[in-house]
């Protein structure tokens, strides 16, 4: 196996899927718009600073899944994909995936965003494998809790190692594309780390370590 790993938000997607989902729900009147704008800005600032409490963030972010039945959530998610996600997938991202696909590499998205939001995005990108934060379900409803380790920072390494163990394979060669310094633990473990639209910290580390830098920000269209 030659394994190509891709972060999702601000990497393959020109935006943050969690934030876009919250804004979509606010626009639909499902959540309080002022609260989501305020808390979203606070959590994003913590993420950029490298001190996000992922468990506190997930408790907030998974609340809409807990508060609404699966049928409504899935209907909202279908519209969300069409209205908010597809216009933010740059053609350059699809081309990058296509190059790795053409080389016979195993494509995998690895993201901190929860699986409910990201499953249809992975399908839209024709990426067969998805490692994401797992929201807990009981009796057909989400509980607002997380199963296992969130797929964040060092948690991405744990998720990847567990997945590879279930596949019974050890990759011969690995790539990882990400925009964030929060992904430095995994970027430092692969054969080919690539900084995509990097934040200031990641850009500095990439320059120091001689990692290639890539921009995929050619957006197909504007979106809310």
N, C-alpha and C positions, 0 to 999 in steps of 0.2 A: 504493500500500500504506500502510495505517496499522497499525503494528506494536506489539503489546502483549507485552512481555517479562516473564517471571516467574522469580525465583529459586525454588528448590524447598524446601530445608531451612529450617525455622522460618519459612517464608513460606506456601507452599501446603500444606506438610506441618507438622503440629504435632510436630516432632522432627527429628532429623538422620538421613537415610536410611543414610548410611555407618555411623554408630554403631549404628543399629538392626540393620543387616545383621551387624555384628560380634557384637552380643549374641545375635542369632538363631543364628549359627554356633557361638558358645560354648555356648549352651543345647543344641545338637544334638551337642556333643562334637567338632565339626570343628576347632576351634581351641582353644588354651589360654585358658581363661576369665580366669585371673589376669593373664596377659600382656596380653590385650586390654583388660581394665579399666584396667590401669596405663598402657599406652601410649595408649589412647584418651583418658584424662584428660589426659595430657601434651600430646598433639596439640591437643585442644580448647582447653586453656589458651593454647597458642601462637597458635591461630587467633583467639581472642578478644582476645589482646594485639596482634594484627596482625603477628606475626613468625613465622608458620608456614613451615617449609621444605617447600613443596608436593611436591618431588621425594622427599624422605625419607619424607613421609607416604604418598605413593602407592606407594613401594616396599614399605612395610609393608601398606597396605590392599589391594594387588592380589595379595599372596602367596597367599591362598586360591584365587584364580582360576587361578594358575599350578600349584598343587599338586593340583588335582582335575579330572577329565574334564568336558567340557561337559555331558554328559547328567545327571550328578549335580548340577552347579551349577544347571542349569535347573530340575530337580525341587525343589531347595531354594528357588530363587527364587520359584517358584509358591506355595509354602507361606508364604514370607516376605511376599509381597504380601497374601495373605488374612489372615494372623495378625497382622502387625506394621504394615503400611502402611495398609490400608483404614480401620482404626479411628482412624487419626491424620489423616485428611483431614477438616478441618472443613467443615461445610455452607457456611459463609461463603466458603470458598475456591472451592467449586464455583459458588456464586452469582456471585462476582466474575468467574470465567472466563466464565460464562454471559452476563453483561452485555457484556463485550467481544465475545464471539462474536455476540451479537445485533446489535451495531453493525457487524458485518462486518470486524472487525479480524483481522489475522493473529496467531494465538497461538503463542508460542514459549517453552518452558522453557529457561533458560540456567543451568547448574549446574556446580560443580566436581566433583560426584560423578560417578563413571564411568558410561559408557553401559550397561554390563551391568546395574547396579542400577536405573538410572533409566528405561530403555526401557519396561518394563511399567507404571511409575508414570505416565509421560506418557500411555500408552494408557488407563489407568484414568481419568485426568482429561480424556480426549478432547482432548488438545493435540497437534496434528498435527506440530509441529516441535520438535526437541530438539537443543540444543547442549550437549555434555557433554565431559568428559575421555574420551579414546579409548584403551582398553586394547588393546595389540598382540595380534594373533592370528597364529599360524603353524600350518599343517597341522591346523586345527580345534581348537587348544588355545591358551589364553592364555599369554603369555610372562612376565607380571609387569612388563612395561615399558609405556611410554606412547607413543602415536603423536602426533607434533607437540607443540604447546604445550598444557599443562594449561589447562583452562577456569576460570582462577582469577585474581582481581584484573584486571590489565591484559590478561591472557590472554583474558578474556571479550570485550573489545573486538576483539582480533585474530580470535577465532573468529567473532564476529558480522560483522565486515567481510568475512572470507573467504566466509562463507555468503551474505551479500547479493550479493557479486560473482558467485557461482555462480548465484544466482537472477536476476541481471541487473536488479535493482531498487534504487531508492533510496527509503526510506520518506518519506512526506510528513509523518508525525507519529509520535512514539514515546513509549511508556510503559515504565517499568521499576519493578517491585515487588521490594523486598528488605528483609531484616532486618539486614544486616551492614554495618559500616563497611568491610569488605574489598571491598564492591561500590561504594564511592564513585567509582572511576574511571569506571564505566559509568553510574552514577546521574547523574554530572555531565555526561554527554554527551547524555542524552535530553531530549525536550521536557517530559515529565511524570514526574519522579522521585517515587516514593511509598515512604515508610518503613513497612514492615509489621512489627509486633511488634519495633521497633528495639532494638538494643543501645544501651548508654549513649552511645557515641561518635556513632553514627548519629542517635540522638534529638537530641543537642545540635546537630549539623550541620543536621539537618532544621529545627530551630527557628530557627537563625540564618539559613537560606536561605529560610524560608517554604515548605518542602515539606510537603505533607499527610502525616499519619500515620494508619495504619489498623491495627486489630487483627483478626486472623482466628483467634483462639485458642479458638473455641467448638468443642471436640472432640466428635466423634460418639460416642466410647466410649473407655474406657481400654484400653491395650495394653502388652505387655512391651516 
